Amino acid sequence: MSELVEVIAKALVTKPDEVSVTEEKDAGTTVVTLRVAAEDMGKIIGKQGRIAKALRTVVKAASVKTGEKVVVEIVQ
């Protein structure tokens, strides 16, 4: 899942080299943490959180195949 989040995030931001994605697994839940440059936070979140919600929706749809719960966290 981290590769999927990374590809999408790098396509959206102006500084793709500062995109960092980490993945932690814990009892059936995978937490994917996305870090971007401070000036790119608005592009990742979008107006009223629409881009962030769409990113989470895509990851959730992709995680149905594996049968595990995936949570995407966006941090600065």
Phi and psi restraints in degrees (value plus and minus 20) as a CYANA .aco file:
   2 SER   PHI     -84.8   -44.8
   2 SER   PSI     -53.3   -13.3
   3 GLU   PHI     -85.5   -45.5
   3 GLU   PSI     -60.7   -20.7
   4 LEU   PHI     -82.2   -42.2
   4 LEU   PSI     -66.8   -26.8
   5 VAL   PHI     -83.1   -43.1
   5 VAL   PSI     -60.5   -20.5
   6 GLU   PHI     -84.7   -44.7
   6 GLU   PSI     -64.0   -24.0
   7 VAL   PHI     -83.3   -43.3
   7 VAL   PSI     -64.9   -24.9
   8 ILE   PHI     -85.1   -45.1
   8 ILE   PSI     -64.7   -24.7
   9 ALA   PHI     -84.8   -44.8
   9 ALA   PSI     -62.6   -22.6
  10 LYS   PHI     -84.7   -44.7
  10 LYS   PSI     -48.7    -8.7
  11 ALA   PHI     -93.3   -53.3
  11 ALA   PSI     -42.9    -2.9
  12 LEU   PHI    -112.9   -72.9
  12 LEU   PSI     -49.1    -9.1
  13 VAL   PHI    -113.2   -73.2
  13 VAL   PSI     145.6   185.6
  14 THR   PHI    -110.6   -70.6
  14 THR   PSI     -39.7     0.3
  15 LYS   PHI    -139.3   -99.3
  15 LYS   PSI      57.0    97.0
  16 PRO   PHI     -85.8   -45.8
  16 PRO   PSI     -41.2    -1.2
  17 ASP   PHI     -93.5   -53.5
  17 ASP   PSI     -34.3     5.7
  18 GLU   PHI    -117.2   -77.2
  18 GLU   PSI     -13.0    27.0
  19 VAL   PHI    -101.0   -61.0
  19 VAL   PSI     109.4   149.4
  20 SER   PHI    -152.3  -112.3
  20 SER   PSI     110.3   150.3
  21 VAL   PHI    -146.9  -106.9
  21 VAL   PSI     107.2   147.2
  22 THR   PHI    -142.2  -102.2
  22 THR   PSI     134.0   174.0
  23 GLU   PHI    -151.6  -111.6
  23 GLU   PSI     108.2   148.2
  24 GLU   PHI    -145.2  -105.2
  24 GLU   PSI     112.7   152.7
  25 LYS   PHI    -126.1   -86.1
  25 LYS   PSI     117.0   157.0
  26 ASP   PHI    -171.8  -131.8
  26 ASP   PSI      86.7   126.7
  27 ALA   PHI      30.1    70.1
  27 ALA   PSI      35.3    75.3
  28 GLY   PHI      64.0   104.0
  28 GLY   PSI     -23.1    16.9
  29 THR   PHI    -139.3   -99.3
  29 THR   PSI     113.4   153.4
  30 THR   PHI    -129.0   -89.0
  30 THR   PSI     107.8   147.8
  31 VAL   PHI    -126.8   -86.8
  31 VAL   PSI      96.9   136.9
  32 VAL   PHI    -123.1   -83.1
  32 VAL   PSI      99.7   139.7
  33 THR   PHI    -125.6   -85.6
  33 THR   PSI     105.1   145.1
  34 LEU   PHI    -129.7   -89.7
  34 LEU   PSI     105.1   145.1
  35 ARG   PHI    -138.8   -98.8
  35 ARG   PSI     112.7   152.7
  36 VAL   PHI    -152.5  -112.5
  36 VAL   PSI     150.7   190.7
  37 ALA   PHI     -85.0   -45.0
  37 ALA   PSI     133.4   173.4
  38 ALA   PHI     -79.0   -39.0
  38 ALA   PSI     -58.1   -18.1
  39 GLU   PHI     -94.8   -54.8
  39 GLU   PSI     -31.3     8.7
  40 ASP   PHI    -118.7   -78.7
  40 ASP   PSI     -21.5    18.5
  41 MET   PHI     -79.4   -39.4
  41 MET   PSI     -61.1   -21.1
  42 GLY   PHI     -83.2   -43.2
  42 GLY   PSI     -54.6   -14.6
  43 LYS   PHI     -92.5   -52.5
  43 LYS   PSI     -52.4   -12.4
  44 ILE   PHI     -97.5   -57.5
  44 ILE   PSI     -58.9   -18.9
  45 ILE   PHI     -98.2   -58.2
  45 ILE   PSI     -64.6   -24.6
  46 GLY   PHI      58.9    98.9
  46 GLY   PSI     153.7   193.7
  47 LYS   PHI     -86.1   -46.1
  47 LYS   PSI     104.7   144.7
  48 GLN   PHI      35.6    75.6
  48 GLN   PSI       6.9    46.9
  49 GLY   PHI      56.3    96.3
  49 GLY   PSI      -2.5    37.5
  50 ARG   PHI     -87.0   -47.0
  50 ARG   PSI     -61.0   -21.0
  51 ILE   PHI     -86.9   -46.9
  51 ILE   PSI     -64.1   -24.1
  52 ALA   PHI     -81.4   -41.4
  52 ALA   PSI     -61.6   -21.6
  53 LYS   PHI     -85.3   -45.3
  53 LYS   PSI     -61.1   -21.1
  54 ALA   PHI     -85.5   -45.5
  54 ALA   PSI     -59.5   -19.5
  55 LEU   PHI     -81.9   -41.9
  55 LEU   PSI     -64.5   -24.5
  56 ARG   PHI     -85.0   -45.0
  56 ARG   PSI     -56.4   -16.4
  57 THR   PHI     -85.9   -45.9
  57 THR   PSI     -62.9   -22.9
  58 VAL   PHI     -83.6   -43.6
  58 VAL   PSI     -63.3   -23.3
  59 VAL   PHI     -85.4   -45.4
  59 VAL   PSI     -59.6   -19.6
  60 LYS   PHI     -84.1   -44.1
  60 LYS   PSI     -61.4   -21.4
  61 ALA   PHI     -85.3   -45.3
  61 ALA   PSI     -57.9   -17.9
  62 ALA   PHI     -91.7   -51.7
  62 ALA   PSI     -48.6    -8.6
  63 SER   PHI     -98.8   -58.8
  63 SER   PSI     -30.7     9.3
  64 VAL   PHI     -81.5   -41.5
  64 VAL   PSI     -54.3   -14.3
  65 LYS   PHI     -81.7   -41.7
  65 LYS   PSI     -59.0   -19.0
  66 THR   PHI    -103.6   -63.6
  66 THR   PSI     -40.8    -0.8
  67 GLY   PHI      59.4    99.4
  67 GLY   PSI      -6.8    33.2
  68 GLU   PHI    -132.2   -92.2
  68 GLU   PSI     139.4   179.4
  69 LYS   PHI    -106.8   -66.8
  69 LYS   PSI     111.5   151.5
  70 VAL   PHI    -141.2  -101.2
  70 VAL   PSI     109.2   149.2
  71 VAL   PHI    -135.3   -95.3
  71 VAL   PSI     111.2   151.2
  72 VAL   PHI    -126.3   -86.3
  72 VAL   PSI     103.1   143.1
  73 GLU   PHI    -132.5   -92.5
  73 GLU   PSI     113.6   153.6
  74 ILE   PHI    -129.7   -89.7
  74 ILE   PSI      98.9   138.9
  75 VAL   PHI    -145.0  -105.0
  75 VAL   PSI     140.5   180.5
